[in-house]
Amino acid sequence: FTTAYDNYAIDAFEIEAVDYLLKPFDHIRLHQALERIRKRLEDKREAPVQNSPNNKLLIDDGEKMIVLSPDSIYYAVPSQRTLEIHTENEVIESKMTLQELEKKLEGLSFFRTHRSYLVNLNHIHEITPWFNGAYNITLKNKEKTTIPVSRSARKALFEKFGN
């Protein structure tokens, strides 16, 4: 974050900002901020993967708590005031947000292909070009669901697969 008003710094750190630059700033201070960001990204890459057979999620559907294995999730998408979590056999509706689910699945094989889609990379069948630099993902489920990949997410998606 960067601004000319120091009273916004507290707000920035409440949402876990990596650093806060107060204008005017010099090149040395900018370099320090960039180093903090690089370190945070490196730490995130080196974090141990939390996916194990015993990892389960508790999903509140409004009536009961559903125990769900993260690997059984194909994708999640917001729909009106709920979050639809699509598995092989069912669609679970939850009051949580897509961002909250993404946080719970951090470190696992999930990727935000678009602002409205969180996809399990293990269930991708193919990736096809669409138009204007965007792509579509086709999943391995029975319906062969197609999910958009935004132009801004394309590069990061291909990096997940080592390309």
C-alpha atoms as one frame of an Amber mdcrd trajectory, in Angstrom:
protein
   0.000   0.000   0.000   1.083   3.523  -0.651  -0.592   6.823   0.188   0.149
  10.294   1.477  -1.962   9.753   4.618  -0.396   7.829   7.495  -3.740   7.305
   9.272  -4.596   4.621   6.653  -1.611   2.481   7.661  -3.543   0.771  10.469
  -6.297  -0.209   8.024  -3.714  -1.663   5.652  -2.089  -3.828   8.313  -5.480
  -5.044   9.569  -5.893  -6.744   6.204  -2.378  -8.182   6.464  -0.562  -5.753
   4.170   3.060  -6.716   3.545   4.251  -3.116   3.795   3.037   0.477   3.738
   4.796   3.290   1.923   4.085   6.853   2.922   4.493   9.416   0.138   6.925
  10.812  -0.710   9.182   7.756  -0.502  12.677   7.176  -1.828  14.142   4.327
  -3.876  15.746   2.712  -0.825  12.405   2.473   0.993  10.707   1.118  -2.152
  13.459  -1.502  -2.501  12.900  -2.593   1.130   9.164  -2.989   0.485   9.805
  -5.057  -2.647  12.216  -7.293  -0.736   9.516  -7.914   1.908   7.084  -8.900
  -0.836   9.625 -11.251  -2.444  10.341 -12.847   0.931   6.613 -13.345   1.608
   6.125 -14.957  -1.809   9.142 -17.214  -1.301   7.898 -18.280   2.134   4.496
 -19.075   0.648   6.063 -21.266  -2.071   8.159 -23.136   0.477   5.271 -23.738
   2.889   4.567 -27.446   3.354   1.558 -28.700   1.462  -1.218 -29.389   3.921
  -3.034 -31.934   1.781  -3.241 -35.273   3.544  -5.861 -38.010   3.574  -7.079
 -36.765   6.967  -7.615 -33.148   5.897 -11.318 -32.396   5.927 -13.372 -29.259
   5.618 -16.466 -28.443   7.588 -18.973 -26.747   5.313 -22.020 -25.113   6.904
 -24.962 -25.386   4.508 -27.301 -23.503   6.840 -28.888 -26.626   8.312 -25.962
 -28.916   9.067 -22.180 -29.146   8.923 -20.977 -31.255   6.002 -17.585 -32.970
   6.255 -15.862 -32.735   2.917 -12.505 -33.830   1.554 -10.858 -30.957  -0.349
  -9.917 -33.339  -3.172 -13.610 -34.112  -3.791 -14.245 -30.476  -4.759 -14.207
 -29.816  -8.502 -14.920 -26.085  -8.317 -16.757 -23.396  -6.380 -18.740 -20.444
  -7.698 -20.901 -17.786  -6.002 -24.587 -17.904  -6.888 -26.866 -15.144  -5.612
 -26.287 -15.094  -1.834 -24.655 -18.512  -1.488 -21.514 -20.306  -2.566 -22.025
 -23.415  -4.681 -19.363 -26.050  -4.028 -19.475 -28.607  -6.838 -18.291 -32.142
  -6.104 -18.589 -35.266  -8.240 -21.998 -36.221  -6.834 -23.569 -33.075  -5.427
 -23.660 -29.308  -5.192 -23.319 -28.018  -1.640 -24.587 -24.531  -0.933 -22.836
 -22.575   1.798 -23.100 -19.103   3.315 -19.299 -18.685   3.205 -17.721 -16.501
   0.546 -15.455 -17.694  -2.237 -12.610 -15.816  -0.560 -13.218 -17.648   2.741
 -13.166 -21.035   0.991 -10.016 -20.071  -0.896  -8.353 -19.218   2.434  -9.357
 -22.617   3.893  -7.879 -24.373   0.865  -4.638 -22.372   0.856  -1.605 -24.523
   0.116  -3.683 -27.122  -1.710  -4.165 -27.550  -5.455  -6.820 -24.868  -5.918
  -6.576 -21.878  -8.232  -8.684 -18.771  -8.774  -9.161 -18.810 -12.566 -11.523
 -15.884 -12.536 -12.936 -13.563  -9.890 -15.932 -15.885  -9.560 -14.337 -19.339
  -9.847 -12.087 -21.433  -7.629 -10.990 -24.639  -9.380  -9.291 -27.827  -8.191
  -6.307 -28.219 -10.545  -6.425 -32.007 -10.108  -9.776 -32.161 -11.922  -8.823
 -30.257 -15.079  -9.212 -32.233 -18.274  -8.066 -29.604 -20.782  -7.340 -25.912
 -21.272  -8.420 -24.340 -24.553  -7.938 -20.846 -25.999 -11.065 -18.756 -26.190
 -10.697 -15.171 -27.434  -8.786 -11.982 -26.567  -6.156 -13.961 -24.670  -8.666
 -15.671 -22.382  -8.930 -19.443 -22.003 -11.490 -22.017 -20.902 -10.915 -24.995
 -18.626 -12.866 -28.196 -19.138 -13.214 -30.354 -16.041 -13.162 -34.159 -15.813
 -16.664 -34.338 -14.313 -19.615 -36.026 -16.038 -20.953 -32.724 -17.336 -17.545
 -31.674 -18.755 -18.066 -28.294 -17.078 -16.378 -25.345 -18.798 -14.896 -22.618
 -16.599 -13.433 -19.319 -17.811  -9.821 -18.313 -17.197  -9.368 -14.560 -17.162
  -6.550 -12.984 -19.135  -4.956 -11.832 -15.875  -5.015 -15.374 -14.411  -3.755
 -17.132 -17.548  -0.020 -16.724 -16.915  -0.241 -17.845 -13.273  -2.320 -20.871
 -14.290   0.267 -22.013 -16.833   3.017 -21.486 -14.238   1.154 -23.873 -11.910
   1.692 -26.530 -14.573   5.336 -25.611 -15.078   4.881 -23.716 -18.370
